[in-house]
Amino acid sequence: MRTPCAKRPGTWTLKTERFAILNALIDGERDPRALAELAIRRAHSKIPALVEALDGTFTEHHAFMCRHYLGEIDHLAAVADQLDARITALLARLERNTDVENLDSIPGIGPAAAQIIIAEIGGDMAQFATAGHLASWIGVCPGIKESAGVAKSGRTRPGNSNLKRLLGIAAMSVSRSKDGYLSAYYRRIAARRGRQRALVAVMHKLAVAIWHILRNKTRTRTSAPTASPAATPNAPCTA
């Protein structure tokens, strides 16, 4: 499956506004000012810089290559849509669509990430006795390093690299949010122990939430953080 990220927009096509400037160049437009006016969203506020950047040489061969690469983007986007449809059909056959919808309710977890979670752990929490077991299996538990009775910082243990990366992306997304329980939790830990440890702590919270949601077949209740699976105290990690 593809690496999870923000929800992917609709299929990109040669006619989409995202490629308006390239399409105009392919069609023969060479006036930098006219091309710059085709910019959208934030880029439209940078017209002078765009005019300067578009003042150059764009040959017929450049147009040919741009047309080719845009066609490749269209093709790959179509393939991605077909694979998305196939994944959705398989999840429906396995009766896991509800699990995907429930996981999608976790902050930082989107539909694609939820599908990856199901693909990696299967959705049956009977194999993990506690949330700590799942967190340990994923590898989002700090390592234990102790000397002379003094606990020292330790690296996270090895685990499932796919889910570990996914939860890292989700934790970074949550950390940039301005509201919500997990974002407040991140800022509280980061202020005392640093950003990296705060991210691992949020990843652990997310793993605990995943276990509770898949085990209890429920959704995250963001309106009441104290009742949310994500707000459950850190479960002890178990090897």
N, C-alpha and C positions, 0 to 999 in steps of 0.2 A: 504494500500500500504506500501511497505518497506520504511524505512528511506532513504532519498536520500544521496548519497555519490558519490565518483568518479565513472566513468563509469565502470561497472562490467565487468571483463574479460570474456572470453568464459567459458563454462561449465567446472568445474573441474572434472577430471576423475582419476581413479586409475593409469592411464598410464601417466598422465601429469608430466612434469619436476618439478613442484612445490613440488611433493611428491616423488621425486626420492630416497631420503635417506630412507624414510619410506618404500617405495616399496622394496628397496634393503634389508632392515632389515627383512621384511616379507618373502622375497625369501631366506633368510639364510645367507646373507653377514654379517660378524661380524668384519672385519678389519676396525678400526677407520680411518686409512689413506685413504683406498679405499672409505669409505662412505663419508668422508669429501670432496673428489675430485668431488663428485656429486653435490656439492653446486653450486648455480647459482647466478648471479648478484652480489650484494654487499656482500653477504655471502661468496662468493668465495675468497674474500680478507682476510677472517678470518679463514683460514685453521687450523693454530695451535690451536686456541680456540675451533674449531669444533672437532679436533682430541681428545682434552682433554675431551670435553663434551660427545663424543661418546664412550669413553672408559669406559664401564660398562657392566651390565648384561641385556640382552634382551632375554627373554625366549619364548618358543613356545606359551605360553598363551598371552604374550605381543603382539606377532605377530597376534594372533587371534583377540584380541581386536582392534588393529590398523586397521586390515582388515575390521572389523565391522564398526568402526567410519568413515573410508574413504568411505565405501559404503553408510553410512548415508549422508555424504557430497554430494556424487553423486546424491542420491535420492532428497535431498532438492534443489540442483542446478537445477535438471530436473523440479521439481515442480515450482521453481521460473521462469524458462523459459516458462512453460505453462501459468503461470499467466501473464507474460509479454505479451505473444501472445494474451491472452484474453483481456487485457487492451487495447492493440493496436487495436484489432478488434472493441471493444466498442467505442473507440475514433473515428475510421473511420466511424462507423455507425452514430455517432452524429456529424460528419463532423467537428471534432476538431483537426485533425492531423496537419493542417496548424498552428493552435494556438500553439500547442506543439513545432513545428519547430521554430516559431517566438520567443517563450519564451526561447528556447534553445540558442538563440543568446545573451542572457543577461549574462554578466560575472558572474561566480559562479553558474549558473543554468544549470543543465544537463537535458537530456531527462526524467529521472525518476522524478526529481524535478518538471519539467514542467507538467508532468502528475498529480502529486499531487496537483499542483496549480489549474489545471482544475477541478479536483475532488472536491476540497474544495470550489471554488467560481463559478464554472460552465462556466466561460468564457464570460458571458454576463455582460458587465460593465454598463448596464442601471440601475442596482440596486445601483450603487455607483455614485452619482452625480459628484464627483471630485476624484482626486487621494488621497486627504486628507481623504475623507470618507473611502476609501479602507484601507489606512494606519491605521486609527483609529480603523476600524473593526478588522484588524489583530492584533493590539496592539503594533505597533512600533512607537508610538508617546510618547515623554516624558510627564510625568504627570505635571500638572500646580500646583505649590506651591508658593503662594505669601503671604507675611506678611508685613504690613505697607508700601505697595508699592514697596517692594523689592522682586524680583523674586528669588526663591531658587530652587535648584535641586529637581526634583521629579521622582518617579518611573514611568516606563512605565505602561500604563493602561492594564487591562486584555483584552484578545482578543482571536483570534483563535490560540490555542496552537500548532496545527499541522503546520500552516503556519509560526507562530512565530519561531518555532524551525527550520523549513526549511530555513527561511531567515537568522537565526543566523548562520547556517552552511555555507550558501552561503557567508555571510559577512566575516566569518573567512577565507574562501578560498580566497576571493578577497584581504583581508588584507595581505596575504602572497605573493601576486603577486608583482613583481618588476616594472611592467609597467601598463599602463591603467589609465583611468580617476578615477575610483572608488578607486583604490589602492592609488593614489596620494591624493584623497580626504580623505581617511582614515588616512593617515599619517599626513595630515595637521590638522585634528581635534584632533588626538591623541596627537600631540605635545602641543596643547593648553589646552585640556580638559580631556585627559586620554583615555586609550584604550577602556574601557567599553562604554563610551559615543560615542566614534568614531564608535564602532560596531553598536550601535543603530542608529546612523546617516546613516551609510551605509545601514542598514536594511530598513530604511525609503526611501532612494534613490531607493532601489530595488523594494519596494512596488509601488513607483511612476512610475517606469519603467514598471512594470507589468500592471498597469492600462492603461498607454498610448499604450502599445503594443497590449493589448487585445481590447482596444476601437478603435484604428486606424488600426488594422490588419496589422501591419508592423513589421519590425525587428530592432534590435539595430544596429545603424551605428557606429561601434567602430572606424572607420577611422576618424570620425569628432566628437569628444566628445561633442562639444558645441551644436551639432544638435541631439545628442542621447537622447532618453527619460530618460536614467539614469542620464544625465547631467542636467536635468531640475531642476531649483531651488526647494528646499523643499516646497512642497505644504502644506498649513496650515492644521493642523489636525482638523477634525470636529467630534464632538461627535455624 
